[in-house]
Amino acid sequence: MRRLLWPAVVLVLLLALNVFFTPSFFSIQVTEGHLYGSLIDILRFGAPLILVSLGMTLVIATGGIDLSVGSVVAISGALACLQISEDASLFTAVAAALGLCLVLGAWNGFLVATVGIQPIIATLVLMVAGRGLAQLITGGQIITVNSPAYKLIGGGYWLTVPFGIFIVVAVLAITAFLTRRLALGMLIESVGGNAEASRLAGIRARGIVIMVYAFAALCAGVAGLMISSNVSSADGNNAGLWIELDAILAVVIGGTSLSGGRFSLGGTVLGALIIQTLTTTIYSIGVPPETTLLFKALVVTAVCLIQSPSFRAKAFRRRGKVPSAGPAAEEKVQVTA
Amino acid sequence: MIAPAPVLTMSGIGKQFPGVKALDGVDLRLLPGEVHALMGENGAGKSTLIKVLTGVHPADAGTIELAGAPVAFASPLEAQHAGISTVYQEVNLCTNLSVAENIFIGREPRRRGRIDWKRMRARAGELLARLELSLDVSAPLSTYSLAIQQMVAIARAIDIEARVLILDEPTSSLDGDEVEQLFRVMRRLKEEGIAILFVSHFLDQVYEISDRMTILRNGRLVGEHLTERLPQVELVAKMIGQELEELERMHGEAGVFDRPLVEARELGRAGAIEPFTLTIHEGEVVGLAGLLGSGRTEIARLLFGADHAGTGEIAVGGAPVALRTPRAAMNHKIAFCSENRKADGLIPDLTVRENIILALQATRGWTRPVPREQQDELVGRYIKALKISPPNPEHLVRDLSGGNQQKVVLARWLILEPRLLILDEPTRGIDVGAKAEIQRLVAELSGGGMAVLFISAELEEVLRLSHKVEVLRDRRLVAELPNDGELTTDVLMETIASGGRAS
């Protein structure tokens, strides 16, 4: 898989950088029957991002984008914590939260596919309104819960491994099954690759698009459960804040084009891991806190440039021969003529 | 009539693209004060010639003389400065800007470095007055109709002391009144001594406005004629490429078909095709003949549910049906290979295999994938049967040649085993071998009971395959001719040219 090469190289470079600064970076210990170590931390804290990114991958593959996933993360955590704080069973709480997320996602899909609003605007609605909804659910407070069962989802361990990792693996397996073993992936790529040709081939794009947005919201909902479970509380304001941007970044770093079409689940997982590793790296190599965002931005810019075939071609050509500007200039003239 | 000296002369123009000789020894001369029509079917070289003239492409051979002096334009801007202006088919304007801004975009009158709005508006008004138009030049262009937008594009083009004005299919999106308005402007410009090169697929318009025409076919010059001396039927023959006397009888035949499959009654769509009535029987090959833009594709799209019909009804197998979506048509076993395989057919990023099974997969829905063995078997079979090259199902379809891409789209529909297969220009732009294969395939399929609606610009091909031929002209179905012993390509051309009035 050539497409996974560059993200993999970047991830390896980042890990190597960490080992250079922290020689014990790769060591994993078992303490009280739990696995500990930096790598485990990356997987554990990166789990919500991976989930959100998986949903985002499918949305982007249809040629869309979903800005509302961060708000959905907050809503999901808020509703689940509210239910648990009102002594509902874990199952009821989780089902209610995820059910609401599905409805919200389907709403996004409805706006995009049926009403025909541009995805960035359609999901912006829920991105803004969703924070309000989360506030409404929590009554403007941070709801704290004390439920060991709920704690397991994002903060617990099973068979010495953080439980969240199992969730990620399960969701990844289900997504891969739906898209690659069943025909969903091909139809999504077809709709994203050429919508009109897909319509003329008899694909019912509307249903597929609605389903994909609902799936993205569901993934965000699960991520929201993990995040709130990990801290045993729901914060409507800050849970999942800006996670949509990290997710979009993960998808792009993973090699899925923002214009839709071909997507790569493996690439997205790598992309999300790169972002999480980067966050860890910033702490481990001791970048001053006030410059962390700038540092992150620089690394991400570099990664995106390395990823871009046209940038690589350009950088390569500049070293080689002088680029001819002739044809490009002509094209421009033609437009204005 | 004594012809004045030509303002522009192109002689012996040749242009080679990789693998194609787009132009070969073409001459064109434009006389001041004349509307000159450039005629030819698609791919005849009209647009290449215009692009060579305006400096988009350099010519490989031949000379261009403007007012007696040899010229070679390196860019459209140079050509424009020399007085050759072009208005393209798609209006190249910004509809969100005002009329005046559009006219002067990039060369706004300035005073002390700032745009002189007052002067700009005044000059825009003057320019439009020259075209007998009185518009609010500060209103956004989008408030005006397409025809007016076209005029604004012309106003912009003629502002720079134009000696030659090239209008590339300016009327294709205009209605009757708007065309008249455009023609009035063209006549006025003609009186001012501007030479106008006019490209259109509408024969009536060409005969109404043009004084002289140059006909191209397959990149070669067929001839230059005075419009009034060239009957329409001869023009069609020259464009399509047969001398009237050479026409020989092709072997298609009229058949007796008594099991109607698809019946369209007064089916129509405003602005696309006038209401038409058409019955396609099982096992019948129905040819659609007509020039480009005559409504061939529009009929196909209505029968496939790709567009909504405004009037009329369709029955499949005797039962009335509503074909609101392509999927509905597919459920009635109707398949459609679009003429524009890039925009309407292929998913370029997917593989040959995925493109071929796409329609089959669509009918099954995403939950029931076509098993991989069945995919490989189907795809392998059609790659072999249609000789798709390279014969690698995992090749990305965008890397294939045009003919092979066409075969991929064809394979996509054939695996659905349709009862009616609509083929819109299936043999355009593909080599002779592939063409013959596709023709043989169509004959075979109809022999097996499949109905085929066959659209082609090549009349021989239509005659060779069809049992009956529907003739279209100017978005109207004008005649239905059984392919009996009497039907020849010259009868067809006669019908196209006369609009069925003679027959």
Interface residues (C-beta under 8 A of the other chain):
Chain A: R181 L182 A183 L184 M186 L187 E189 S190 G193 N194 E196 A197 S198 R199 L200 A201 G202 I203 R204 I208 G261 R262 A329 E330 V333 Q334 V335 T336 A337
Chain B: T54 V56 A74 S75 P76 L77 A79 Q80 S85 T86 N92 I105 G106 F304 A306 T325 P326 R327 M330 F336 S338 A343 D344 G345 L346 I347 P348 D349 L350 E354 L358 A359 Q361 A362 T363 R364 G365 W366 T367 R368 P369 V370 R412
